[in-house]
Amino acid sequence: MKSQFVRSFGHAALSPDPDLAIAALMIARVEYPALDAGPYLDRLDRYGDEARTRVAEAVASPGNTPPQVDPERYARVLALNDYLFGELRFAGNETAYEDPRNSFLNEVLDRRTGIPITLALLYMEVARRAGLHVEGINFPGHFLLRSPAPRSVPYSEDLIIDAYHGGALLSKEACRERVRRLFDSDVSRGRGGALMEARLFVHATKPEILARMLLNLKHTYVKMHSFPQARDVTELLLAVNPSAINELRDRGLMAYRLKDFSAALRDLQTYLQLSTRSGLDDDERAEHKQIWEHVKALRRRMASLN
């Protein structure tokens, strides 16, 4: 992956208000280097224009609105859900969840299926164009959305939206139960569970959304043993978060696997230097020992070539 493209992606992802659709279509160039983003942005604009009409025409019905939910906001979200998941038929890909195409916005738009993070990004972009504020939630194991309650309506609650399941509206208790099922009872009762509870509904910034997309894609490529693509994705992860030293480690390990020994040595040496400063637990010390063995082998190999 060309360094100029990586810099351009980093600039787009870390700008004061990143355009998620543009950044997501840049990610897709990992698999589709010649991708023309224009037609996909035009399609999002068309969806947004139609959604704006649907949302504006939504009629609030207080009698059919859940308790402590603003009827107007509820009606607008249901109108958007009906358009995206009813009429356009976007849906979660439950039959081929780990297909890398689920992580590319162009493929999600073409095939109308994806994983939670990409369907959530699509939802956010259409909602933004429709004039409806929706934000991401970095929920563990399953990315969610939130339509915040208006401040002008006392005692109203946020709407938690699951784009992967057709825009299903979730209560906070249902979300907590999902976490309890995700983690074993010892964790959910202990310190880790308390920490997780505090983070359940934290707003996801746009760079965090892009990083989560990239992490999903990296894990998919690693499982497929598609290491050149996984390495490219790691380059983009480091562009979004240059301080992510674990990504520096992974980039070095992938370079080692791909026999790019000089790049592997550079990354792994830097990783050892940076991570040692932060203090290590027992598992991290064992990992350090392994990586140090890689570094010594790489130094011997590089010395033999000089």
Backbone bond lengths (Angstrom), bond angles and torsions (degrees), N, CA, C in turn:
res aa  C-N    CA-C-N  psi(-1)  N-CA   C-N-CA  omega(-1)  CA-C   N-CA-C  phi
1 M - - - 1.457 - - 1.529 108.82 -
2 K 1.318 116.27 130.66 1.458 120.50 -175.71 1.526 110.54 -68.86
3 S 1.331 114.82 139.11 1.463 119.80 -177.12 1.523 111.56 -62.87
4 Q 1.343 117.22 -31.93 1.462 119.41 179.21 1.526 111.09 -63.71
5 F 1.333 116.05 -39.03 1.472 119.25 178.35 1.522 110.61 -66.89
6 V 1.337 116.62 -40.48 1.467 119.95 179.24 1.527 110.02 -62.03
7 R 1.324 116.76 -41.76 1.472 120.19 178.10 1.527 110.80 -64.50
8 S 1.333 116.71 -40.62 1.466 120.12 179.22 1.515 110.89 -63.47
9 F 1.325 116.15 -40.43 1.464 119.41 177.99 1.526 110.51 -64.64
10 G 1.329 116.76 -44.97 1.457 119.99 178.76 1.515 111.73 -59.41
11 H 1.327 116.80 -39.90 1.463 120.64 178.35 1.526 110.37 -64.44
12 A 1.345 116.67 -43.03 1.460 120.10 -179.88 1.524 111.24 -66.47
13 A 1.331 117.20 -40.80 1.464 121.25 -175.89 1.522 112.34 -73.16
14 L 1.317 117.50 -30.37 1.463 121.05 -173.84 1.523 112.88 -106.23
15 S 1.323 117.64 11.42 1.461 120.19 175.37 1.529 108.84 -66.38
16 P 1.334 118.37 163.66 1.478 119.72 -175.79 1.527 113.98 -55.20
17 D 1.328 118.19 -36.04 1.466 120.77 177.72 1.525 108.27 -139.47
18 P 1.328 117.56 83.05 1.465 120.40 -173.51 1.525 112.49 -61.12
19 D 1.328 115.70 144.27 1.456 121.22 171.42 1.520 106.85 -86.31
20 L 1.329 116.07 107.62 1.459 120.39 -174.12 1.523 112.19 -62.09
21 A 1.322 117.71 -38.14 1.461 120.17 -177.99 1.517 110.93 -64.91
22 I 1.319 117.30 -44.48 1.464 120.22 179.36 1.523 110.52 -63.23
23 A 1.330 116.95 -46.01 1.469 120.18 179.72 1.526 111.04 -63.01
24 A 1.343 117.26 -40.45 1.470 120.27 179.89 1.519 111.18 -65.16
25 L 1.325 117.24 -37.35 1.466 120.03 178.30 1.527 111.12 -71.94
26 M 1.322 117.25 -26.49 1.467 119.90 172.20 1.528 109.90 -67.36
27 I 1.334 117.18 -40.42 1.465 120.55 176.60 1.528 110.10 -58.16
28 A 1.319 116.96 -38.28 1.461 120.80 -177.88 1.526 112.08 -62.37
29 R 1.315 117.57 -19.49 1.467 119.67 179.81 1.526 112.53 -71.76
30 V 1.321 117.55 -9.50 1.460 119.93 169.74 1.527 109.43 -57.39
31 E 1.332 115.60 -41.91 1.468 121.28 -178.72 1.526 112.49 -98.05
32 Y 1.327 116.45 -28.19 1.469 121.37 -176.52 1.528 108.82 -127.09
33 P 1.336 117.87 80.44 1.473 120.86 -172.66 1.524 114.22 -59.38
34 A 1.324 117.87 -29.24 1.467 120.76 -176.90 1.523 112.41 -97.52
35 L 1.320 117.41 16.20 1.465 120.92 -175.74 1.532 111.36 -59.26
36 D 1.323 115.47 131.76 1.464 122.56 173.71 1.523 107.83 -95.52
37 A 1.315 116.20 111.72 1.475 119.95 -175.83 1.524 112.15 -73.26
38 G 1.323 118.07 -22.68 1.463 121.55 -172.60 1.516 115.01 -52.85
39 P 1.340 119.35 -52.34 1.474 119.41 -178.84 1.527 113.37 -60.82
40 Y 1.314 117.59 -31.60 1.468 120.28 -179.57 1.526 110.89 -75.46
41 L 1.314 116.86 -37.45 1.464 119.31 175.30 1.525 110.38 -66.86
42 D 1.343 116.52 -37.13 1.471 119.83 176.20 1.524 110.66 -62.94
43 R 1.339 117.04 -39.83 1.459 119.98 179.76 1.522 110.89 -65.17
44 L 1.348 116.51 -41.26 1.467 119.26 176.58 1.524 110.86 -61.45
45 D 1.327 116.87 -38.55 1.467 120.29 177.94 1.523 110.68 -63.19
46 R 1.337 116.92 -41.41 1.475 119.69 178.83 1.526 110.42 -64.24
47 Y 1.331 115.73 -44.75 1.468 118.85 176.92 1.527 110.50 -59.33
48 G 1.321 115.64 -43.24 1.457 119.79 -178.68 1.515 112.78 -64.29
49 D 1.329 116.95 -39.68 1.468 120.05 178.59 1.526 111.01 -62.98
50 E 1.345 115.77 -45.01 1.459 119.10 179.64 1.532 110.51 -67.14
51 A 1.324 115.93 -41.13 1.465 119.38 179.33 1.525 110.89 -63.23
52 R 1.322 117.61 -35.73 1.469 120.64 178.71 1.530 110.34 -59.54
53 T 1.326 115.89 -41.53 1.464 119.51 178.50 1.519 110.93 -65.18
54 R 1.332 116.59 -44.53 1.460 120.08 -178.50 1.531 110.83 -63.30
55 V 1.317 115.39 -43.38 1.465 120.18 -177.91 1.528 110.62 -66.48
56 A 1.331 115.64 -41.41 1.470 119.30 -179.55 1.523 111.77 -64.88
57 E 1.331 116.83 -31.11 1.465 120.92 -178.01 1.525 113.32 -88.19
58 A 1.336 116.95 -4.52 1.468 120.15 -177.63 1.530 110.14 -62.61
59 V 1.322 115.56 134.89 1.473 121.16 -177.35 1.524 109.20 -106.21
60 A 1.313 115.35 122.41 1.463 119.86 178.78 1.520 109.85 -70.93
61 S 1.338 114.63 138.68 1.466 120.59 178.93 1.525 108.32 -131.40
62 P 1.327 117.64 90.27 1.469 120.64 -175.57 1.522 113.63 -53.44
63 G 1.332 117.66 -32.91 1.454 119.81 -178.51 1.512 113.51 -68.49
64 N 1.345 117.41 -23.37 1.461 121.39 -179.60 1.525 113.20 -104.29
65 T 1.315 116.35 9.45 1.454 121.16 -177.22 1.528 110.29 -96.63
66 P 1.327 119.30 135.64 1.466 120.57 177.88 1.522 111.43 -58.37
67 P 1.323 117.68 155.97 1.471 120.63 179.15 1.527 111.48 -58.62
68 Q 1.314 115.55 144.57 1.468 124.14 175.65 1.528 113.05 61.75
69 V 1.322 116.74 26.18 1.461 121.76 175.67 1.527 108.02 -119.67
70 D 1.312 117.20 134.80 1.457 121.97 178.86 1.530 109.35 -65.91
71 P 1.327 119.54 119.65 1.474 121.59 -176.11 1.524 113.40 -58.67
72 E 1.326 117.07 -39.35 1.466 119.34 -178.04 1.528 110.85 -66.22
73 R 1.331 116.36 -46.22 1.460 119.54 179.40 1.541 110.89 -63.92
74 Y 1.310 116.42 -38.74 1.462 121.71 178.75 1.532 110.63 -61.94
75 A 1.311 117.29 -44.88 1.461 121.37 -179.34 1.526 110.90 -65.52
76 R 1.316 117.54 -37.56 1.469 120.38 -178.80 1.523 110.67 -69.87
77 V 1.315 116.99 -40.03 1.464 119.79 177.69 1.523 110.37 -65.68
78 L 1.322 117.55 -42.89 1.470 119.98 178.37 1.521 111.42 -62.18
79 A 1.332 117.54 -36.57 1.465 120.78 178.44 1.533 110.68 -65.11
80 L 1.325 116.44 -41.80 1.463 119.54 177.89 1.517 110.55 -67.03
81 N 1.337 117.16 -41.39 1.462 120.79 177.77 1.531 111.18 -59.73
82 D 1.321 116.01 -44.31 1.455 119.77 -178.61 1.523 110.88 -62.67
83 Y 1.317 116.70 -38.22 1.470 120.76 179.97 1.530 110.94 -68.89
84 L 1.333 117.18 -51.26 1.468 120.49 -174.83 1.524 112.72 -71.06
85 F 1.321 116.37 -45.63 1.467 119.63 -171.33 1.527 113.06 -100.30
86 G 1.337 116.79 -24.67 1.450 119.72 176.97 1.515 111.95 -88.03
87 E 1.331 115.89 -56.82 1.473 119.61 -175.44 1.528 112.51 -80.77
88 L 1.328 117.43 -50.39 1.467 119.92 -178.90 1.525 112.05 -80.14
89 R 1.296 117.36 -18.86 1.473 123.99 172.34 1.540 113.02 66.33
90 F 1.314 116.76 37.21 1.465 119.58 169.14 1.527 107.98 -69.15
91 A 1.336 116.51 142.68 1.467 120.04 -176.45 1.519 109.91 -155.81
92 G 1.320 115.46 156.31 1.454 120.75 174.95 1.522 110.99 -68.41
93 N 1.321 115.94 142.44 1.465 120.82 179.79 1.523 108.89 -88.48
94 E 1.317 116.50 91.53 1.458 121.02 -177.53 1.528 112.49 -86.25
95 T 1.325 117.90 -17.40 1.464 120.47 -178.38 1.529 112.56 -87.42
96 A 1.331 117.01 -27.03 1.475 120.00 -178.95 1.526 108.16 -141.05
97 Y 1.333 115.13 62.47 1.470 121.31 -172.72 1.527 111.54 -59.66
98 E 1.331 117.79 -37.24 1.470 121.35 -173.79 1.522 113.22 -92.65
99 D 1.301 117.73 10.00 1.462 120.91 172.44 1.530 108.36 -63.16
100 P 1.342 118.63 124.43 1.468 119.22 -177.50 1.521 113.47 -59.90
101 R 1.322 118.11 -22.48 1.462 119.78 179.53 1.525 111.69 -62.22
102 N 1.317 117.11 -23.27 1.468 120.38 178.11 1.526 112.36 -65.52
103 S 1.327 116.85 -16.41 1.460 120.80 -177.52 1.527 113.05 -98.54
104 F 1.332 117.58 1.44 1.460 120.91 -177.89 1.521 109.36 -110.63
105 L 1.325 116.60 123.83 1.456 120.77 -174.67 1.518 111.80 -61.05
106 N 1.329 118.80 -36.63 1.467 119.57 178.35 1.525 111.28 -61.60
107 E 1.336 116.73 -41.09 1.456 120.38 179.44 1.535 111.22 -70.75
108 V 1.311 116.87 -36.68 1.463 120.24 177.46 1.532 109.87 -62.07
109 L 1.330 116.77 -41.43 1.459 120.41 178.76 1.525 111.54 -69.45
110 D 1.327 117.13 -38.66 1.470 120.32 -179.60 1.519 112.00 -71.69
111 R 1.332 116.71 -43.60 1.463 121.47 -172.07 1.533 112.44 -96.96
112 R 1.325 115.79 -12.28 1.464 123.47 178.58 1.530 111.88 58.33
113 T 1.307 114.83 39.40 1.464 120.23 175.76 1.518 108.44 -151.72
114 G 1.323 116.20 154.64 1.462 119.67 -178.68 1.516 110.80 -173.67
115 I 1.313 115.07 -164.15 1.461 122.56 178.42 1.529 108.60 -107.95
116 P 1.330 119.03 172.25 1.469 119.72 -174.24 1.526 114.77 -52.39
117 I 1.317 118.15 -43.55 1.467 119.92 -174.42 1.523 112.06 -68.47
118 T 1.341 117.88 -40.35 1.463 119.06 -177.86 1.527 111.52 -77.06
119 L 1.316 117.61 -36.41 1.463 119.01 175.31 1.528 110.77 -67.49
120 A 1.326 116.72 -34.35 1.468 120.00 176.01 1.526 110.52 -65.93
121 L 1.328 116.81 -41.66 1.463 119.92 178.65 1.523 110.09 -62.96
122 L 1.329 116.89 -44.02 1.465 120.56 176.34 1.531 109.72 -57.91
123 Y 1.313 117.02 -46.17 1.471 121.92 -179.14 1.534 110.12 -59.20
124 M 1.322 116.59 -46.71 1.460 120.87 -179.53 1.522 111.61 -60.55
125 E 1.335 116.18 -42.29 1.464 119.86 -176.91 1.524 111.67 -69.88
126 V 1.319 117.80 -39.12 1.464 119.76 176.83 1.528 109.87 -69.72
127 A 1.338 116.87 -41.94 1.469 120.44 178.59 1.522 111.07 -60.48
128 R 1.329 116.29 -42.26 1.472 119.52 179.40 1.522 110.89 -60.41
129 R 1.312 116.41 -42.93 1.461 120.27 179.58 1.532 111.50 -68.87
130 A 1.337 115.44 -25.08 1.465 119.90 179.72 1.524 112.53 -88.30
131 G 1.317 118.11 -1.98 1.453 121.18 179.37 1.512 114.56 82.26
132 L 1.339 116.44 20.90 1.465 121.18 -179.88 1.519 109.02 -113.62
133 H 1.323 117.25 121.26 1.472 120.15 -177.39 1.522 110.56 -78.25
134 V 1.315 115.66 119.71 1.456 122.92 176.19 1.522 107.52 -135.93
135 E 1.324 117.53 136.91 1.460 121.40 -178.65 1.523 110.39 -127.47
136 G 1.332 115.45 161.67 1.451 120.81 -179.76 1.515 112.55 -84.20
137 I 1.343 115.16 152.63 1.466 122.55 173.70 1.526 107.14 -123.46
138 N 1.327 116.16 125.76 1.465 120.56 179.51 1.527 110.22 -79.53
139 F 1.304 116.20 60.38 1.461 121.41 -178.63 1.531 109.13 -70.46
140 P 1.329 118.59 139.39 1.470 119.90 -177.34 1.523 112.55 -66.09
141 G 1.328 115.46 128.47 1.451 120.89 173.64 1.512 116.30 79.83
142 H 1.335 117.91 -12.08 1.469 119.44 -175.20 1.527 107.89 -162.86
143 F 1.319 117.40 105.67 1.462 120.82 -175.93 1.521 110.52 -67.10
144 L 1.345 116.05 134.91 1.461 122.48 -178.43 1.523 110.45 -125.06
145 L 1.317 114.65 174.61 1.465 122.23 -179.86 1.526 109.76 -126.12
146 R 1.333 114.86 161.00 1.463 119.93 177.10 1.526 108.68 -138.47
147 S 1.317 114.74 132.03 1.463 120.77 167.48 1.526 106.14 -103.36
148 P 1.342 117.83 103.96 1.470 120.20 -172.09 1.530 112.37 -63.41
149 A 1.309 114.38 143.76 1.465 119.80 176.11 1.524 109.54 -65.98
150 P 1.322 117.84 140.63 1.473 119.97 178.05 1.519 111.03 -67.23
151 R 1.311 116.00 138.44 1.466 120.00 -179.36 1.518 111.93 -66.09
152 S 1.332 115.30 -22.18 1.468 118.93 -177.58 1.523 113.20 -75.75
153 V 1.342 116.45 -10.32 1.473 119.92 -179.16 1.522 108.65 -109.16
154 P 1.313 118.87 104.65 1.472 121.14 -176.57 1.524 112.09 -61.47
155 Y 1.313 115.26 143.43 1.469 123.89 172.65 1.536 113.87 65.26
156 S 1.340 118.29 11.65 1.460 119.02 178.84 1.526 109.74 -81.93
157 E 1.319 116.43 153.73 1.458 122.42 -177.44 1.519 111.22 -107.72
158 D 1.330 115.64 155.50 1.453 120.88 174.08 1.522 110.28 -66.88
159 L 1.341 115.97 154.98 1.457 121.45 171.94 1.522 108.37 -99.67
160 I 1.332 116.90 121.89 1.457 122.75 178.00 1.526 107.61 -96.97
161 I 1.333 116.53 123.83 1.466 122.18 -170.00 1.524 109.80 -118.48
162 D 1.327 115.72 133.84 1.463 122.50 176.49 1.526 108.20 -108.43
163 A 1.342 116.12 99.12 1.468 120.43 -176.69 1.517 111.88 -67.94
164 Y 1.327 117.82 -26.46 1.465 120.97 -178.61 1.530 111.34 -69.44
165 H 1.312 116.78 -29.39 1.462 121.70 -178.79 1.527 110.52 -110.15
166 G 1.313 115.08 51.85 1.463 120.69 171.56 1.506 115.38 66.42
167 G 1.347 117.70 27.31 1.454 120.24 -179.68 1.513 113.75 76.37
168 A 1.333 117.17 23.27 1.472 120.83 179.51 1.525 110.07 -54.77
169 L 1.323 115.87 139.25 1.464 121.62 178.19 1.521 108.77 -96.57
170 L 1.323 115.17 124.19 1.460 121.15 -173.07 1.526 110.91 -110.80
171 S 1.314 116.01 139.59 1.463 119.61 171.29 1.527 108.76 -78.83
172 K 1.313 116.27 159.57 1.464 119.18 177.81 1.519 111.15 -63.99
173 E 1.311 116.77 -33.12 1.467 118.80 178.02 1.523 110.76 -66.73
174 A 1.335 117.96 -37.88 1.465 120.73 176.79 1.530 110.31 -63.30
175 C 1.310 116.50 -36.50 1.474 120.19 177.24 1.524 110.53 -66.28
176 R 1.321 116.35 -42.27 1.471 119.54 178.43 1.521 110.77 -62.94
177 E 1.311 116.22 -39.28 1.459 120.03 178.97 1.522 110.75 -65.12
178 R 1.320 117.12 -36.59 1.465 120.77 177.19 1.519 110.60 -61.79
179 V 1.330 116.46 -40.39 1.460 119.81 178.28 1.522 110.44 -67.54
180 R 1.321 116.90 -39.20 1.469 119.28 178.64 1.527 111.00 -61.87
181 R 1.322 117.51 -35.47 1.461 120.69 177.47 1.520 111.58 -73.87
182 L 1.337 115.40 -32.04 1.465 120.19 -176.89 1.519 111.59 -70.31
183 F 1.336 116.64 -37.60 1.459 121.78 -176.88 1.522 109.55 -111.36
184 D 1.318 116.00 147.48 1.466 118.67 -177.44 1.528 110.39 -68.68
185 S 1.322 115.36 167.28 1.466 120.60 -171.78 1.520 112.09 -63.37
186 D 1.338 117.48 -34.87 1.463 119.40 -178.73 1.517 110.93 -63.78
187 V 1.341 115.73 -42.32 1.459 119.14 179.57 1.521 110.80 -68.66
188 S 1.351 115.81 -44.54 1.463 118.39 -175.75 1.528 111.96 -65.25
189 R 1.341 117.97 -25.92 1.463 120.04 179.64 1.531 112.23 -89.60
190 G 1.322 115.92 -20.38 1.454 119.44 -173.49 1.510 113.68 -92.50
191 R 1.335 113.53 -163.09 1.461 119.86 -176.76 1.522 111.87 -61.66
192 G 1.350 116.26 -39.35 1.453 119.65 179.81 1.511 111.52 -61.38
193 G 1.335 117.46 -38.05 1.450 120.71 179.35 1.518 111.90 -66.90
194 A 1.337 116.55 -39.92 1.461 120.02 178.38 1.522 110.91 -63.99
195 L 1.319 115.75 -40.50 1.461 120.11 178.98 1.523 110.00 -65.47
196 M 1.337 116.34 -42.18 1.452 120.51 179.38 1.521 111.06 -62.72
197 E 1.323 116.85 -41.99 1.467 121.51 179.83 1.520 110.80 -57.67
198 A 1.331 116.11 -40.04 1.461 120.29 -178.87 1.522 112.12 -67.93
199 R 1.329 116.34 -21.59 1.462 119.69 -175.74 1.529 113.73 -104.10
200 L 1.311 117.91 4.05 1.460 120.30 -171.11 1.521 113.10 -59.42
201 F 1.318 117.18 -40.94 1.462 120.21 -169.81 1.534 111.85 -116.27
202 V 1.324 115.93 30.30 1.465 120.19 -179.07 1.525 109.93 -73.63
203 H 1.318 115.41 133.73 1.464 121.65 177.27 1.527 110.52 -60.56
204 A 1.326 116.17 133.68 1.466 121.40 177.16 1.523 109.17 -95.04
205 T 1.321 117.15 121.61 1.455 120.19 175.53 1.529 109.46 -69.63
206 K 1.306 116.48 164.42 1.467 119.54 -179.90 1.531 112.31 -63.41
207 P 1.344 119.91 -42.95 1.474 117.99 174.37 1.525 112.69 -60.26
208 E 1.332 117.39 -35.37 1.465 120.08 177.64 1.526 111.21 -66.42
209 I 1.322 117.08 -37.63 1.463 120.38 177.31 1.524 110.21 -62.98
210 L 1.324 116.63 -45.30 1.463 120.39 179.76 1.526 110.73 -64.77
211 A 1.334 117.07 -40.13 1.464 119.94 178.17 1.519 111.04 -63.40
212 R 1.336 117.20 -39.51 1.470 119.63 179.38 1.530 110.55 -66.89
213 M 1.322 117.36 -38.99 1.469 120.58 174.57 1.523 110.78 -58.40
214 L 1.321 115.60 -45.89 1.462 120.75 -178.02 1.523 111.83 -66.58
215 L 1.324 117.14 -39.42 1.468 119.89 177.97 1.525 111.42 -62.54
216 N 1.332 116.56 -43.06 1.463 119.99 176.51 1.521 110.70 -58.46
217 L 1.321 115.49 -45.46 1.456 120.32 -177.35 1.526 111.02 -67.63
218 K 1.322 116.92 -39.79 1.468 119.70 178.20 1.521 110.94 -61.04
219 H 1.322 117.10 -46.46 1.462 120.84 -179.91 1.528 110.88 -61.37
220 T 1.343 116.91 -38.12 1.462 120.22 178.20 1.521 110.85 -63.54
221 Y 1.323 116.56 -45.51 1.461 119.85 -179.23 1.532 111.56 -66.26
222 V 1.321 117.15 -38.63 1.466 119.50 178.90 1.525 109.95 -63.35
223 K 1.341 117.06 -42.79 1.466 119.85 177.96 1.527 111.30 -60.96
224 M 1.336 116.50 -32.67 1.458 121.35 -179.96 1.532 112.35 -83.80
225 H 1.347 116.48 -2.99 1.464 122.74 -174.23 1.531 111.20 60.54
226 S 1.332 116.02 29.46 1.468 121.45 175.97 1.523 107.91 -93.07
227 F 1.340 115.49 73.54 1.458 120.34 -169.79 1.532 113.90 -72.58
228 P 1.325 120.54 -32.28 1.476 117.19 175.08 1.525 112.09 -59.97
229 Q 1.338 117.12 -43.81 1.466 119.35 178.48 1.525 111.25 -68.60
230 A 1.329 117.02 -39.48 1.467 119.78 178.38 1.526 110.61 -61.22
231 R 1.319 116.19 -37.39 1.474 119.57 178.49 1.529 110.41 -66.95
232 D 1.336 117.40 -40.34 1.463 120.00 177.52 1.526 111.01 -62.39
233 V 1.320 116.56 -41.87 1.470 119.99 178.86 1.524 110.35 -63.01
234 T 1.336 116.48 -38.32 1.468 120.06 178.51 1.522 110.88 -64.87
235 E 1.330 117.03 -34.49 1.473 120.13 174.37 1.532 110.06 -58.73
236 L 1.327 116.71 -43.25 1.459 120.35 -179.61 1.526 111.36 -69.97
237 L 1.329 117.24 -35.72 1.464 120.14 175.39 1.519 111.35 -60.29
238 L 1.313 116.53 -42.18 1.464 119.93 179.22 1.523 111.37 -70.09
239 A 1.328 116.99 -27.12 1.462 119.55 175.39 1.527 110.71 -68.84
240 V 1.347 116.87 -35.47 1.464 120.96 177.96 1.521 110.71 -75.39
241 N 1.333 116.89 -38.07 1.466 121.28 -177.37 1.528 109.82 -138.30
242 P 1.328 117.70 84.14 1.467 120.58 -177.03 1.523 113.98 -60.90
243 S 1.336 118.39 -18.25 1.463 120.98 -178.31 1.524 112.60 -89.33
244 A 1.334 117.81 3.60 1.469 121.40 -178.32 1.528 109.15 -78.22
245 I 1.341 116.31 85.66 1.462 118.98 -172.50 1.525 112.21 -68.44
246 N 1.326 118.41 -24.07 1.459 119.46 176.04 1.525 111.38 -66.32
247 E 1.337 116.47 -31.13 1.466 119.53 175.73 1.529 110.33 -71.77
248 L 1.327 116.41 -33.55 1.463 119.96 174.33 1.527 110.10 -62.53
249 R 1.327 116.30 -43.05 1.468 121.01 175.98 1.524 111.11 -59.54
250 D 1.346 115.98 -47.48 1.463 119.54 -177.68 1.525 111.50 -65.33
251 R 1.321 116.92 -38.13 1.465 119.18 177.64 1.519 110.48 -62.69
252 G 1.339 116.14 -39.28 1.456 119.56 177.54 1.516 112.47 -65.81
253 L 1.331 116.94 -41.26 1.465 120.29 179.43 1.531 111.44 -66.27
254 M 1.334 116.41 -37.19 1.462 118.88 177.81 1.526 111.38 -70.64
255 A 1.327 116.70 -36.28 1.465 119.62 175.16 1.527 110.23 -62.71
256 Y 1.320 116.56 -39.13 1.473 121.36 177.21 1.533 110.21 -61.38
257 R 1.321 115.94 -45.48 1.467 120.23 180.00 1.528 111.05 -63.85
258 L 1.342 115.95 -33.36 1.466 120.71 -178.85 1.530 112.42 -88.92
259 K 1.335 115.56 7.78 1.476 122.84 176.29 1.532 112.82 64.65
260 D 1.322 116.40 26.50 1.464 120.76 170.27 1.528 105.92 -94.55
261 F 1.336 114.78 78.58 1.462 119.76 -166.43 1.520 113.29 -70.17
262 S 1.326 118.31 -34.75 1.469 118.96 179.91 1.529 110.60 -66.23
263 A 1.346 117.33 -41.60 1.471 120.26 177.96 1.521 110.44 -66.96
264 A 1.339 116.79 -38.97 1.466 120.33 179.03 1.521 110.75 -62.27
265 L 1.325 116.77 -44.69 1.463 120.77 -179.47 1.524 110.32 -63.00
266 R 1.306 116.91 -43.69 1.467 120.53 -179.05 1.526 110.82 -61.34
267 D 1.334 117.83 -47.15 1.465 120.59 -176.61 1.520 111.82 -69.68
268 L 1.320 116.90 -42.44 1.461 119.11 -175.97 1.526 111.68 -70.87
269 Q 1.316 117.55 -36.45 1.468 119.80 175.26 1.527 110.53 -63.50
270 T 1.331 115.92 -44.32 1.470 119.58 179.83 1.525 110.37 -63.89
271 Y 1.336 116.62 -40.66 1.463 120.30 178.30 1.525 111.00 -59.60
272 L 1.333 117.32 -46.36 1.459 120.28 -179.68 1.523 111.22 -60.88
273 Q 1.312 116.55 -40.58 1.470 119.98 179.97 1.521 111.45 -65.06
274 L 1.345 116.46 -45.40 1.468 120.15 -175.63 1.522 112.32 -72.92
275 S 1.315 117.34 -40.60 1.459 119.71 -175.26 1.522 111.97 -74.23
276 T 1.313 118.26 -29.28 1.463 120.70 179.58 1.517 110.83 -63.57
277 R 1.322 116.62 -32.76 1.465 120.97 -178.05 1.528 112.73 -66.19
278 S 1.335 116.54 -25.87 1.465 119.42 -173.94 1.527 113.41 -88.51
279 G 1.328 118.39 -2.09 1.454 120.72 -177.43 1.517 110.91 83.55
280 L 1.324 116.30 144.49 1.462 120.56 -172.27 1.525 111.14 -128.44
281 D 1.343 115.51 143.35 1.454 119.00 169.91 1.532 108.46 -92.16
282 D 1.334 117.01 -176.63 1.469 120.27 -174.64 1.523 112.15 -61.95
283 D 1.323 117.38 -43.12 1.465 120.32 -179.78 1.524 110.79 -64.41
284 E 1.309 116.18 -40.48 1.467 119.68 -179.32 1.525 110.64 -67.95
285 R 1.316 116.79 -35.75 1.478 118.37 177.13 1.523 110.87 -64.95
286 A 1.329 116.98 -39.60 1.473 119.96 177.38 1.522 110.62 -63.62
287 E 1.324 116.12 -41.06 1.461 119.71 177.84 1.529 110.56 -64.58
288 H 1.327 115.98 -41.62 1.465 120.18 178.06 1.523 110.73 -58.20
289 K 1.299 115.67 -41.45 1.461 119.25 -179.12 1.520 110.58 -61.13
290 Q 1.337 116.90 -42.64 1.457 120.92 178.40 1.524 111.25 -62.88
291 I 1.328 115.90 -45.62 1.466 119.29 -177.94 1.524 110.46 -67.55
292 W 1.332 117.04 -35.87 1.462 119.90 176.07 1.525 110.92 -61.00
293 E 1.331 117.05 -36.12 1.468 119.74 176.08 1.527 110.68 -64.85
294 H 1.324 116.82 -39.82 1.469 120.24 175.48 1.524 110.55 -60.39
295 V 1.326 115.83 -44.57 1.464 120.50 -177.96 1.527 110.44 -62.50
296 K 1.326 117.34 -43.75 1.472 119.58 179.35 1.522 110.69 -62.98
297 A 1.344 117.00 -40.38 1.466 119.86 178.34 1.523 110.87 -65.16
298 L 1.329 116.55 -39.40 1.460 120.27 179.35 1.527 111.00 -66.95
299 R 1.319 117.09 -39.54 1.470 119.51 178.05 1.516 111.19 -62.75
300 R 1.345 116.63 -40.99 1.460 119.34 178.27 1.526 110.65 -64.31
301 R 1.346 115.43 -42.24 1.455 118.86 -179.95 1.527 111.41 -63.99
302 M 1.330 116.20 -44.90 1.464 119.58 -179.02 1.527 110.94 -65.29
303 A 1.340 116.59 -37.00 1.473 120.20 178.96 1.527 110.78 -64.91
304 S 1.310 116.93 -36.21 1.471 120.01 -178.92 1.514 112.28 -69.94
305 L 1.349 116.88 -19.70 1.457 120.46 179.88 1.519 113.26 -88.12
306 N 1.333 115.72 -10.96 1.480 119.45 -178.80 1.535 111.13 -91.13
